[in-house]
Amino acid sequence: MNDFIGIQDCVQDYLDGLYHCDTHKLAQVFHPQAHYVGAPDGELLVRSIQEYLPIVAAREPGSQRGEQRHEAIEAIEFAGEDTALVRLHCRIGPRFFIDLLSIIRCDGHWRIICKLFHTEIKTEVN
């Protein structure tokens, strides 16, 4: 049986971690071998989770700026009992992200193994 609640809990922890720049929470959500991948400005960007977390830690949290949260899970697709793909959108400052999260269940816990993202800067929120 597909574990939608487990996936949703993992994704909510991910979103909370981003909003609060809580790298401890994010380190629990990402698999230690996870990758952060995108192509901002047409250039391939690949980082390990160990490279990505200090970048998050250096940000001013949206929660401290009083930033309204704009985020939603758009789809969860299972590829077996222990693998899933989640499509979601979220906002960090003026950047709006579409994230494709590859998630695996290891040792009974759902973890993000790859974050593939697209981002745009928007001056107004719809």
Secondary structure, 3 states (H helix, E strand, C coil): CCCHHHHHHHHHHHHHHHHHCCHHHHHHHEEEEEEEEECHHHCCEEEEHHHHHHHHHCCCCHHHHCCCCCEEEEEEEECCCCEEEEEEEEEECCEEEEEEEEEEEECCEEEEEEEEEEEEECCCCC
